[in-house]
Amino acid sequence: MENKKETTNKLLAESLKQLMQHIAFEKITIKNITDAVGLIRPTFYNHFSDKYELIEWIFYNDIITHIKTLIEENMIQEAILLMLAKMEQDKEFYIKAIRIKGQNSFEGILYKTFYELLLNIFKFNLDESKIHSILITPENLSKYYANGITFIIISWIEDGMRVPAKEVANIYLDLASKSVDDFIKKH
């Protein structure tokens, strides 16, 4: 059974998603979010510090919680496909969310989330025998791959998510498993 905090978080999240369908994120106020679901502003602040934290919660709750177990079981391919499929199901929200720019941008939320997930993987599962430089650290690997997946997702969303999620997942996995040499024509 869901607790009251979780229920309120979901109410606020749904309210923001609904508002974003017809109002630019920057113009949405906390009062708009709470009024739409019959709550008062202080209730919002008991759950989130601002609307950016709510956006982060939505992404984490709607997407990351569903793929975390797959990632922990080293089922990366399945996790990426599930993540993209779930984003595709909520296409309108993510197309609007990607427009959030600045210090608390949606792109920043994606990067931070992927960095933290990957860092956890690399810290506990790094094959030390494949490391040939002090520059190859769990932190640097996490930054590298978080940048890659973030770039692919941002590009996909900015293009209106016209390419099916499964194809985007395959493209990312293909790119992530190849080197630059694989893409250069040999003379």
C-alpha positions in Angstrom: 0.0 0.0 0.0 1.2 3.5 -0.9 2.0 5.9 1.9 0.6 9.4 2.0 4.0 11.0 1.0 4.2 8.8 -2.1 0.5 9.5 -3.0 1.1 13.3 -2.6 4.3 13.1 -4.7 2.4 11.4 -7.5 -0.4 13.9 -7.3 2.1 16.8 -7.7 3.9 15.0 -10.5 0.6 14.4 -12.4 -0.4 18.0 -11.9 2.9 19.3 -13.3 2.7 16.9 -16.3 -0.8 18.1 -17.0 0.2 21.8 -16.7 3.2 21.3 -19.0 0.8 20.2 -21.8 -0.4 23.7 -22.3 2.0 26.0 -20.2 5.7 26.5 -20.6 7.6 25.0 -17.7 9.2 28.3 -16.8 5.8 29.9 -16.5 4.3 27.3 -14.2 4.2 28.3 -10.5 4.1 26.1 -7.4 0.7 27.6 -6.8 -0.5 26.4 -10.3 0.8 22.9 -9.4 -0.9 22.7 -6.0 -4.1 24.5 -7.0 -4.7 21.9 -9.8 -4.9 19.1 -7.2 -6.5 20.9 -4.3 -3.4 21.3 -2.2 -1.7 24.3 -0.6 1.8 25.6 -1.4 3.3 24.6 1.9 2.4 21.0 1.1 4.5 21.2 -2.0 7.5 22.4 0.0 7.1 19.5 2.4 7.8 17.2 -0.5 10.1 19.1 -2.9 12.4 22.2 -2.7 11.3 23.4 -6.1 9.7 22.4 -9.4 13.1 21.2 -10.8 13.3 18.7 -8.0 9.8 17.5 -8.9 11.0 17.0 -12.5 13.9 15.0 -11.3 11.6 12.9 -9.1 9.3 12.3 -12.1 12.2 11.0 -14.2 13.5 8.9 -11.4 10.1 7.5 -10.4 8.7 6.9 -13.9 11.9 5.6 -15.5 14.9 4.8 -13.2 13.0 2.8 -10.6 11.9 0.4 -13.4 15.4 -0.1 -14.8 17.5 -0.2 -11.6 17.1 -3.9 -11.0 18.0 -4.7 -14.6 21.2 -2.6 -14.3 22.1 -4.2 -11.0 21.7 -7.6 -12.7 24.0 -6.4 -15.5 21.2 -6.5 -18.0 22.2 -3.1 -19.6 20.7 -3.7 -23.0 17.3 -4.6 -21.5 17.5 -1.6 -19.2 18.2 0.9 -22.0 15.4 -0.5 -24.1 12.9 -0.4 -21.2 14.0 3.2 -20.3 13.6 4.4 -23.9 10.2 2.6 -24.3 8.9 4.2 -21.1 10.1 7.6 -22.3 8.4 7.0 -25.6 5.1 6.2 -23.8 5.2 9.6 -22.2 6.6 11.3 -25.3 4.7 14.7 -24.9 6.1 15.2 -21.4 9.7 14.5 -22.4 9.5 16.7 -25.5 8.4 19.5 -23.1 10.9 18.6 -20.4 13.8 18.8 -22.8 13.1 22.5 -23.2 14.1 23.1 -19.6 17.5 24.8 -19.9 19.9 26.4 -17.5 21.4 25.2 -14.3 18.6 22.8 -13.6 18.1 21.6 -17.1 16.5 18.3 -17.9 19.7 17.4 -19.8 21.6 18.0 -16.5 19.1 15.7 -14.7 19.7 13.0 -17.2 23.5 13.3 -17.0 23.5 13.3 -13.2 21.2 10.3 -13.0 23.2 8.2 -15.5 26.6 9.3 -14.0 25.4 8.1 -10.5 24.0 4.8 -11.9 27.2 4.1 -13.9 29.5 5.0 -11.1 27.8 2.5 -8.9 28.3 -0.2 -11.6 32.0 0.7 -12.2 32.9 1.0 -8.5 31.8 -2.6 -7.9 32.2 -4.4 -11.2 35.3 -2.8 -12.9 37.5 -5.4 -14.5 40.9 -4.2 -13.2 42.8 -6.4 -15.7 41.4 -4.2 -18.6 42.7 -0.9 -17.1 45.9 0.3 -18.6 46.0 4.0 -17.5 45.5 6.0 -14.3 43.0 8.0 -16.3 40.6 5.1 -16.5 38.8 5.4 -13.2 35.2 4.5 -12.3 34.5 8.3 -12.2 36.0 9.0 -15.7 34.3 5.9 -17.2 31.0 7.0 -15.7 31.4 10.6 -17.1 32.2 9.2 -20.5 29.3 6.8 -20.8 26.8 9.2 -19.1 27.7 11.8 -21.7 27.1 9.3 -24.5 23.7 8.1 -23.4 22.6 11.6 -22.5 23.6 12.8 -25.9 21.7 10.0 -27.7 18.5 10.6 -25.6 18.6 14.4 -26.0 19.1 14.1 -29.7 16.3 11.6 -30.0 13.9 13.8 -28.0 14.9 17.0 -29.8 14.1 15.2 -33.0 10.6 14.5 -31.8 11.2 10.8 -30.9 10.5 9.9 -34.5 12.8 6.9 -34.4 11.3 3.9 -32.4 12.8 3.3 -28.9 14.1 -0.1 -29.9 16.0 1.3 -32.8 17.5 4.1 -30.6 18.5 1.5 -28.0 20.3 -0.6 -30.7 22.0 2.6 -32.1 23.3 3.5 -28.7 24.5 0.0 -27.9 26.2 -0.2 -31.3 28.0 3.1 -30.8 29.0 2.3 -27.2 30.5 -1.0 -28.2 32.7 0.4 -31.1 35.7 2.5 -31.4 36.2 5.5 -33.7 38.3 3.2 -36.0 35.1 1.2 -36.7 33.5 4.2 -38.4 36.4 5.4 -40.5 36.7 4.3 -44.1 39.9 2.3 -44.6 42.0 3.4 -47.7 
